[in-house]
Amino acid sequence: MRTPYLQSGSGATRRWLLGCSAVGVVALGYCLIALTATAAPANPEARITVHPERPGVAIPADFLGFSCEKKILSIECFQPRNLVLINLFRNLGSGVLRIGGNEVESAFWSRTETNPPSSMRNIGYSLKPLTLGPPALDNLYGFAKQSGWRVIHGLNLGANNPAMAADEAAYALQVGGPRVLALEVGNEPNLYPKSATRSGLRPHNYGYAQYRAEVESYNRAILTRLPHAPLAGPATTKTCKWLPDYVADFKPHLVLATSHVYPLSAKEENPQSPRFASVENLLGANTEGDWLPQLQASTAAGIPFRLGECNSASGGGKPGVSDTFASALWAVDFLFDVAGHGGAGVNLHGAFGKTGGYSPFCFRNNGYLACPIYYGMLLFHQAAVGRVVPTECETSRNITAHAVLGTDRKLRVVLVNKDLTNPVVASIVSGSPRARAEVIRLAAPSATSREGVTLAGGAVAEDGTWAPQPGEMVPCVNGRLEVSLPAASAALLTIE
């Protein structure tokens, strides 16, 4: 858990990241990390204390996820023979693929639809009606099996056709089996009502009572055919106020509660607005107020909570911000923030667009490529193996620290320097003269770089594989370790 910056009497800033619900005690040395700017190495500008003796929540193995629009199933993308994309997914471990988005409400289902998928060259966002059939789901769950990921399968609520949704759910479970993590009914239903600025899918007076009645009819249709079907929802935006009512009303049938959040808006034109999409706003964003109340309401009801759709800036992302290395630094910090509060996972949204988007992947020159934000996910996967442990950071710089105590008894500390101009030196006191550490780095030429991003000295290859280089062994003198941290960079220290 992290609270906002607190000014101390000396003018320094203290930032806290506390693990939730400490579980057990593990005998591992006390670690003190003092970060010192190169301009004044004798006066540390950041001091981070790690508490491995107080392990908190365990990070789920499938915490990482990807979200995309449903009509991509009509295109030859998620197929079991797409080895490059399968490799890109496998690099991130056993994650969760969410198929939904705005397109879910104009994507229909029919068992008689057998059209083959179209080329990836035709990919694009569309709200025109489209019917999907068995080949689309055969390919999706074949891909899920090959990649090792599970699926949050979005169903069309906008059409208000429970029988159609139940039949699609039945086929999904038939071919997907345990690969179906959850069936998510609808997308952002709190935005269904018509208004002066929105065409909407329902009358202007549509509210939670009407939504609840519709979902109840969907649940009856699905559970009548599939008594043990895993249900999820409500897939609402951060502005929705009735998620607590939803989890209370539907708790007996829910396996997962989902919501969406974007800290910035690509359509915001006022540079003075905190929602304006700039690198500075992205790296300074604190979005806990946008998703933490929903997480707390869900977990209080005993329902795991997942940010089923999110990314840097709504509206598809902003070129020069969402598609740059800054997004990778933001993602590392954001993912750990949600994990530290006990979230079940985060699905970063994307669309495989060629340029300007926020997607972790893109399709360019007839191939799939890893975009900058993907490397932030990749770093998280290397570090998030075990339980979150509390850290305390006293600093005037935009630096954050997160720590995880692994089942292998190793302590993994992630440092993110979101300061765009100032490097620092990390001085680490492990509490044991026998302590040793290895460091790998997340780096790019600059925060605004679109190319040249590496993790552990390696970039993702054309075939989707990633081969990290050996980390730097940090020498230990009287139990003290030192490592540099350039401006706009991150590092993972593995201490044992």
Secondary structure per residue as TSV (DSSP state, phi and psi in degrees):
chain	resnum	aa	ss	phi	psi
A	1	M	-	360.0	136.2
A	2	R	E	-127.5	132.1
A	3	T	E	-98.2	162.6
A	4	P	E	-61.5	165.3
A	5	Y	E	-54.9	139.0
A	6	L	E	-121.8	124.9
A	7	Q	E	-76.5	132.0
A	8	S	-	-92.8	173.4
A	9	G	T	-63.6	-25.7
A	10	S	T	-87.4	-3.0
A	11	G	S	93.4	-8.4
A	12	A	-	-73.4	166.8
A	13	T	E	-117.6	138.7
A	14	R	E	-115.8	130.6
A	15	R	E	-124.7	139.6
A	16	W	E	-118.3	139.2
A	17	L	E	-129.4	105.7
A	18	L	-	-108.2	132.1
A	19	G	-	-70.3	150.2
A	20	C	S	-94.9	146.1
A	21	S	S	49.0	70.3
A	22	A	-	-51.7	130.3
A	23	V	-	-123.3	112.9
A	24	G	S	70.9	178.3
A	25	V	-	-132.4	130.3
A	26	V	-	-114.7	132.2
A	27	A	-	-77.9	93.9
A	28	L	-	-140.6	145.8
A	29	G	-	-62.0	151.3
A	30	Y	-	-67.7	133.9
A	31	C	E	-118.8	131.9
A	32	L	E	-121.7	125.5
A	33	I	E	-116.1	114.2
A	34	A	E	-108.1	119.3
A	35	L	E	-98.1	126.8
A	36	T	E	-125.4	126.9
A	37	A	E	-64.2	143.0
A	38	T	T	-63.7	-23.4
A	39	A	T	-71.9	-24.6
A	40	A	-	-144.7	68.4
A	41	P	T	-61.1	-20.8
A	42	A	T	-81.0	-13.4
A	43	N	S	-123.2	92.9
A	44	P	-	-55.0	133.5
A	45	E	S	-95.9	-6.6
A	46	A	E	-149.5	135.1
A	47	R	E	-129.3	121.8
A	48	I	E	-120.0	127.2
A	49	T	E	-111.7	127.8
A	50	V	E	-108.8	139.4
A	51	H	-	-118.6	76.0
A	52	P	T	-66.6	-15.3
A	53	E	T	-76.2	-2.3
A	54	R	S	-127.3	63.7
A	55	P	-	-65.5	140.1
A	56	G	-	-111.0	-132.3
A	57	V	-	-68.5	146.3
A	58	A	B	-83.3	137.3
A	59	I	-	-82.9	123.2
A	60	P	-	-59.6	145.5
A	61	A	T	-63.6	-27.5
A	62	D	T	-104.5	31.9
A	63	F	-	-60.8	-43.4
A	64	L	E	-71.2	144.9
A	65	G	E	-154.8	166.0
A	66	F	E	-129.9	139.9
A	67	S	E	-123.0	142.4
A	68	C	E	-152.8	168.2
A	69	E	E	-70.6	146.2
A	70	K	G	-67.2	-32.0
A	71	K	G	-69.8	-4.3
A	72	I	G	-63.4	-18.2
A	73	L	G	-68.7	-14.1
A	74	S	G	-88.0	0.1
A	75	I	B	-118.5	149.9
A	76	E	S	-75.7	73.6
A	77	C	-	-118.3	-71.2
A	78	F	S	-82.8	85.6
A	79	Q	-	-131.4	148.3
A	80	P	T	-65.6	-14.3
A	81	R	T	-96.1	0.4
A	82	N	-	-82.5	79.5
A	83	L	H	-67.7	-33.5
A	84	V	H	-65.2	-48.0
A	85	L	H	-66.5	-36.0
A	86	I	H	-61.3	-42.1
A	87	N	H	-62.7	-41.7
A	88	L	H	-61.4	-37.6
A	89	F	H	-72.1	-43.2
A	90	R	H	-61.7	-31.6
A	91	N	T	-57.1	-26.3
A	92	L	T	-97.4	8.1
A	93	G	-	84.4	-154.5
A	94	S	S	-92.5	89.3
A	95	G	-	-100.7	-165.4
A	96	V	E	-129.3	123.8
A	97	L	E	-100.0	120.5
A	98	R	E	-103.9	123.3
A	99	I	E	-106.5	114.8
A	100	G	E	-174.1	-115.4
A	101	G	S	73.0	-176.0
A	102	N	G	-58.3	-31.1
A	103	E	G	-67.8	-16.2
A	104	V	G	-62.2	-29.9
A	105	E	G	-79.6	-9.0
A	106	S	G	-120.8	16.4
A	107	A	E	-104.3	118.5
A	108	F	E	-106.6	168.5
A	109	W	E	-128.9	138.0
A	110	S	-	-152.8	133.9
A	111	R	T	-72.2	-12.0
A	112	T	T	-91.8	-6.5
A	113	E	-	-79.4	115.8
A	114	T	-	-127.6	18.6
A	115	N	-	-62.2	137.5
A	116	P	-	-69.0	155.8
A	117	P	-	-66.2	149.7
A	118	S	B	-88.8	173.9
A	119	S	-	-70.2	151.1
A	120	M	G	-61.7	-18.4
A	121	R	G	-65.0	-18.3
A	122	N	G	-93.7	6.9
A	123	I	-	-65.3	140.8
A	124	G	-	176.8	163.4
A	125	Y	-	-86.6	132.2
A	126	S	-	-151.6	139.6
A	127	L	-	-107.2	13.4
A	128	K	S	-72.3	143.4
A	129	P	-	-58.0	140.1
A	130	L	E	-146.5	137.7
A	131	T	E	-106.4	129.2
A	132	L	E	-105.2	153.3
A	133	G	-	-134.7	-170.9
A	134	P	H	-51.7	-40.1
A	135	P	H	-57.4	-36.1
A	136	A	H	-63.4	-43.5
A	137	L	H	-76.5	-31.3
A	138	D	H	-59.3	-45.4
A	139	N	H	-66.5	-44.8
A	140	L	H	-57.3	-49.4
A	141	Y	H	-80.6	-19.9
A	142	G	H	-67.3	-40.9
A	143	F	H	-63.8	-43.9
A	144	A	H	-59.8	-41.4
A	145	K	H	-64.9	-43.2
A	146	Q	H	-69.1	-35.4
A	147	S	H	-84.5	-20.9
A	148	G	T	84.8	9.7
A	149	W	-	-95.1	157.8
A	150	R	E	-106.4	171.8
A	151	V	E	-127.1	132.4
A	152	I	E	-93.0	111.4
A	153	H	E	-98.7	111.3
A	154	G	E	-77.3	138.3
A	155	L	E	-119.1	145.5
A	156	N	-	-73.2	110.2
A	157	L	T	-95.2	-26.4
A	158	G	T	-57.7	-35.4
A	159	A	T	-74.3	-13.7
A	160	N	T	51.1	53.3
A	161	N	-	-128.3	82.3
A	162	P	H	-59.6	-36.4
A	163	A	H	-64.4	-41.4
A	164	M	H	-63.3	-44.6
A	165	A	H	-64.3	-40.5
A	166	A	H	-65.1	-36.9
A	167	D	H	-69.8	-39.1
A	168	E	H	-64.7	-41.9
A	169	A	H	-61.2	-40.8
A	170	A	H	-62.8	-41.4
A	171	Y	H	-69.9	-38.6
A	172	A	H	-60.2	-44.8
A	173	L	H	-70.7	-29.3
A	174	Q	H	-64.7	-45.4
A	175	V	H	-93.3	-25.3
A	176	G	H	-95.3	-30.9
A	177	G	G	52.2	-127.8
A	178	P	G	-67.6	-9.6
A	179	R	G	-72.7	-14.4
A	180	V	E	-84.8	103.9
A	181	L	E	-72.1	-42.9
A	182	A	E	-162.6	154.4
A	183	L	E	-104.5	115.3
A	184	E	E	-102.6	117.0
A	185	V	E	-89.2	111.5
A	186	G	-	82.7	171.0
A	187	N	S	-139.9	120.0
A	188	E	-	50.1	55.3
A	189	P	G	-64.5	-19.9
A	190	N	G	-67.5	-12.2
A	191	L	G	-102.4	9.6
A	192	Y	-	-65.4	-37.2
A	193	P	B	-62.0	140.3
A	194	K	-	-69.2	148.1
A	195	S	-	-150.8	-178.2
A	196	A	S	-64.7	-25.3
A	197	T	S	-112.4	0.8
A	198	R	-	-140.5	130.1
A	199	S	-	-65.6	-40.0
A	200	G	-	72.4	165.3
A	201	L	S	-110.2	-8.4
A	202	R	B	-140.1	166.4
A	203	P	-	-59.6	162.7
A	204	H	T	-63.6	-24.6
A	205	N	T	-93.5	11.8
A	206	Y	-	-68.2	129.5
A	207	G	-	-141.6	-162.7
A	208	Y	H	-62.5	-37.6
A	209	A	H	-60.9	-43.4
A	210	Q	H	-69.1	-41.2
A	211	Y	H	-61.3	-44.8
A	212	R	H	-59.6	-41.6
A	213	A	H	-63.3	-41.1
A	214	E	H	-66.2	-44.0
A	215	V	H	-65.8	-36.9
A	216	E	H	-60.3	-39.5
A	217	S	H	-68.1	-36.6
A	218	Y	H	-65.3	-45.9
A	219	N	H	-61.4	-40.2
A	220	R	H	-61.5	-45.0
A	221	A	H	-64.2	-41.8
A	222	I	H	-71.3	-47.4
A	223	L	H	-73.2	-23.2
A	224	T	H	-64.5	-39.9
A	225	R	H	-84.5	-32.8
A	226	L	-	-133.2	81.9
A	227	P	T	-56.7	-26.0
A	228	H	T	-110.3	23.8
A	229	A	-	-61.9	134.1
A	230	P	-	-82.1	117.2
A	231	L	E	-107.9	147.9
A	232	A	E	-142.2	162.9
A	233	G	E	164.1	-176.0
A	234	P	E	-95.3	4.0
A	235	A	E	56.7	45.8
A	236	T	E	-94.3	165.1
A	237	T	-	-82.5	171.9
A	238	K	T	-65.4	-19.0
A	239	T	T	-81.7	-8.7
A	240	C	-	-70.5	135.8
A	241	K	S	-104.3	-8.9
A	242	W	-	-106.0	16.7
A	243	L	H	-59.3	-39.7
A	244	P	H	-58.6	-37.7
A	245	D	H	-65.4	-40.2
A	246	Y	H	-62.3	-49.1
A	247	V	H	-66.5	-30.5
A	248	A	H	-70.4	-41.2
A	249	D	H	-73.9	-35.3
A	250	F	H	-110.6	10.0
A	251	K	G	-49.7	-41.9
A	252	P	G	-60.2	-23.3
A	253	H	G	-111.6	-5.1
A	254	L	E	-88.0	137.3
A	255	V	E	-105.5	-12.3
A	256	L	E	-161.7	137.3
A	257	A	E	-105.7	138.7
A	258	T	E	-130.8	149.6
A	259	S	E	-152.0	170.7
A	260	H	E	-124.7	150.5
A	261	V	E	-155.2	141.2
A	262	Y	-	-135.5	121.5
A	263	P	S	-67.7	-30.6
A	264	L	E	-123.6	170.0
A	265	S	E	-128.2	124.9
A	266	A	T	-66.6	-20.3
A	267	K	T	-91.9	-7.4
A	268	E	-	-69.3	124.9
A	269	E	-	-101.9	-11.0
A	270	N	-	-89.1	111.0
A	271	P	T	-61.8	-18.9
A	272	Q	T	-84.4	-10.4
A	273	S	S	-76.2	139.1
A	274	P	T	-65.6	-14.5
A	275	R	T	-90.4	-5.0
A	276	F	B	-63.4	132.0
A	277	A	-	-82.0	97.1
A	278	S	-	-134.6	161.1
A	279	V	H	-61.0	-42.2
A	280	E	H	-63.1	-43.9
A	281	N	H	-66.9	-37.7
A	282	L	H	-63.7	-46.2
A	283	L	H	-76.8	-13.1
A	284	G	H	-104.2	1.5
A	285	A	-	-70.8	138.3
A	286	N	-	-125.3	106.0
A	287	T	-	-105.1	12.9
A	288	E	H	-56.3	-35.6
A	289	G	H	-65.3	-18.4
A	290	D	H	-82.7	-24.0
A	291	W	H	-132.2	-20.7
A	292	L	H	-63.6	-41.0
A	293	P	H	-59.2	-38.1
A	294	Q	H	-67.5	-41.7
A	295	L	H	-60.7	-45.5
A	296	Q	H	-65.9	-39.1
A	297	A	H	-65.1	-38.8
A	298	S	H	-69.6	-49.6
A	299	T	H	-67.6	-30.1
A	300	A	H	-64.3	-29.6
A	301	A	T	-86.7	0.3
A	302	G	T	81.8	18.5
A	303	I	-	-109.9	124.5
A	304	P	-	-58.7	144.9
A	305	F	E	-118.0	134.8
A	306	R	E	-132.5	133.8
A	307	L	E	-76.6	94.2
A	308	G	E	-72.7	-18.3
A	309	E	E	-151.4	125.4
A	310	C	E	-166.5	164.3
A	311	N	-	-176.1	-168.9
A	312	S	S	-68.3	-45.9
A	313	A	E	-144.4	126.5
A	314	S	E	-63.8	162.4
A	315	G	T	86.4	20.6
A	316	G	T	92.9	0.2
A	317	G	-	89.7	161.6
A	318	K	-	-116.8	126.8
A	319	P	T	-57.8	140.4
A	320	G	T	87.2	-5.8
A	321	V	T	-129.6	-65.8
A	322	S	T	-69.1	-23.8
A	323	D	T	-103.8	19.9
A	324	T	S	-114.5	174.5
A	325	F	H	-61.7	-27.2
A	326	A	H	-56.7	-34.0
A	327	S	H	-66.0	-30.8
A	328	A	H	-68.5	-42.2
A	329	L	H	-65.2	-41.9
A	330	W	H	-60.7	-44.0
A	331	A	H	-61.9	-42.7
A	332	V	H	-57.1	-49.9
A	333	D	H	-64.7	-44.3
A	334	F	H	-64.1	-45.9
A	335	L	H	-60.6	-43.8
A	336	F	H	-68.0	-32.9
A	337	D	H	-63.2	-47.4
A	338	V	H	-65.4	-42.1
A	339	A	H	-62.7	-39.8
A	340	G	H	-64.9	-24.2
A	341	H	T	-91.5	4.8
A	342	G	T	89.6	18.4
A	343	G	-	-65.2	148.6
A	344	A	-	-78.0	-21.5
A	345	G	E	164.9	174.2
A	346	V	E	-137.2	129.3
A	347	N	E	-109.6	108.5
A	348	L	E	-77.5	127.6
A	349	H	E	-81.5	151.4
A	350	G	-	-166.9	172.5
A	351	A	-	-143.1	8.3
A	352	F	B	63.9	17.5
A	353	G	-	-62.9	158.8
A	354	K	S	-73.2	-41.4
A	355	T	S	-142.7	154.5
A	356	G	S	77.7	-3.9
A	357	G	-	-92.5	-179.0
A	358	Y	-	-105.3	7.1
A	359	S	-	-67.1	141.7
A	360	P	S	-65.5	-22.0
A	361	F	E	-126.0	154.6
A	362	C	E	-140.2	160.8
A	363	F	E	-114.2	110.2
A	364	R	E	-141.0	137.2
A	365	N	T	53.0	44.5
A	366	N	T	63.1	24.7
A	367	G	E	-145.4	160.7
A	368	Y	E	-94.4	133.1
A	369	L	E	-127.1	150.2
A	370	A	E	-84.5	128.0
A	371	C	-	-91.3	168.3
A	372	P	H	-51.9	-43.2
A	373	I	H	-64.1	-25.9
A	374	Y	H	-57.5	-36.4
A	375	Y	H	-68.5	-28.6
A	376	G	H	-66.5	-40.9
A	377	M	H	-63.2	-39.2
A	378	L	H	-65.1	-40.8
A	379	L	H	-64.6	-43.5
A	380	F	H	-56.7	-43.3
A	381	H	H	-62.7	-35.9
A	382	Q	H	-67.9	-30.1
A	383	A	H	-97.4	-30.3
A	384	A	-	-85.1	61.5
A	385	V	S	-121.2	82.6
A	386	G	S	138.9	-142.8
A	387	R	E	-110.0	140.1
A	388	V	E	-66.3	136.6
A	389	V	E	-119.8	150.9
A	390	P	-	-67.4	146.6
A	391	T	E	-134.0	152.5
A	392	E	E	-127.8	131.5
A	393	C	E	-128.5	121.8
A	394	E	E	-110.7	113.1
A	395	T	E	-160.7	155.3
A	396	S	S	-104.0	-3.2
A	397	R	S	-94.3	165.2
A	398	N	S	-87.9	72.6
A	399	I	E	-124.2	137.0
A	400	T	E	-126.3	157.3
A	401	A	E	-138.6	141.9
A	402	H	E	-137.8	148.6
A	403	A	E	-140.3	145.9
A	404	V	E	-135.0	132.4
A	405	L	E	-98.1	115.5
A	406	G	-	-81.3	162.4
A	407	T	T	-66.4	-17.8
A	408	D	T	-84.9	8.0
A	409	R	S	71.1	8.0
A	410	K	-	-86.2	146.4
A	411	L	E	-104.3	120.9
A	412	R	E	-108.4	121.0
A	413	V	E	-116.1	124.0
A	414	V	E	-105.1	125.1
A	415	L	E	-111.7	129.4
A	416	V	E	-120.9	113.2
A	417	N	E	-95.7	99.0
A	418	K	-	-91.7	5.2
A	419	D	-	-71.2	126.7
A	420	L	S	-79.2	-14.1
A	421	T	S	-127.2	-22.0
A	422	N	-	-108.0	119.8
A	423	P	-	-80.1	165.9
A	424	V	E	-139.1	167.6
A	425	V	E	-119.6	128.9
A	426	A	E	-95.2	122.8
A	427	S	E	-108.5	115.3
A	428	I	E	-112.1	123.3
A	429	V	E	-106.8	113.4
A	430	S	-	-90.0	-13.8
A	431	G	S	87.2	1.5
A	432	S	-	-145.6	129.6
A	433	P	T	-66.9	-15.1
A	434	R	T	-91.1	-2.2
A	435	A	-	-62.2	142.3
A	436	R	-	-133.3	154.5
A	437	A	E	-143.7	148.8
A	438	E	E	-122.5	140.7
A	439	V	E	-124.8	135.2
A	440	I	E	-119.6	154.3
A	441	R	E	-123.3	143.9
A	442	L	E	-102.3	116.9
A	443	A	E	-144.3	159.9
A	444	A	-	-158.6	164.4
A	445	P	S	-56.4	-34.9
A	446	S	S	-161.3	171.5
A	447	A	T	-64.5	-25.9
A	448	T	T	-97.2	10.6
A	449	S	-	-69.7	138.5
A	450	R	S	-101.0	-19.5
A	451	E	S	-124.2	167.3
A	452	G	-	79.3	17.0
A	453	V	-	-79.8	136.6
A	454	T	E	-138.6	154.2
A	455	L	E	-129.2	128.5
A	456	A	T	54.4	39.2
A	457	G	T	73.2	4.5
A	458	G	B	-125.2	143.8
A	459	A	-	-103.9	157.9
A	460	V	-	-69.7	131.3
A	461	A	-	-79.3	170.7
A	462	E	T	-62.1	-27.6
A	463	D	T	-86.7	6.9
A	464	G	S	87.0	-1.8
A	465	T	-	-87.2	161.1
A	466	W	-	-134.3	126.8
A	467	A	-	-119.3	96.9
A	468	P	-	-68.7	146.6
A	469	Q	-	-84.6	157.2
A	470	P	-	-56.7	142.4
A	471	G	-	-73.9	168.3
A	472	E	E	-79.5	126.0
A	473	M	E	-81.4	121.0
A	474	V	E	-90.2	121.2
A	475	P	-	-65.2	149.3
A	476	C	-	-117.1	122.8
A	477	V	B	-124.6	112.0
A	478	N	T	54.8	39.1
A	479	G	T	79.0	7.6
A	480	R	E	-109.5	131.9
A	481	L	E	-117.7	144.4
A	482	E	E	-131.9	139.0
A	483	V	E	-146.7	140.2
A	484	S	E	-82.1	152.4
A	485	L	E	-136.7	98.0
A	486	P	-	-62.1	163.3
A	487	A	S	-59.7	146.7
A	488	A	S	49.5	62.3
A	489	S	E	-155.2	171.4
A	490	A	E	-141.2	159.6
A	491	A	E	-145.0	148.5
A	492	L	E	-116.8	118.6
A	493	L	E	-104.2	126.4
A	494	T	E	-106.0	113.2
A	495	I	E	-109.1	132.0
A	496	E	-	-145.3	360.0
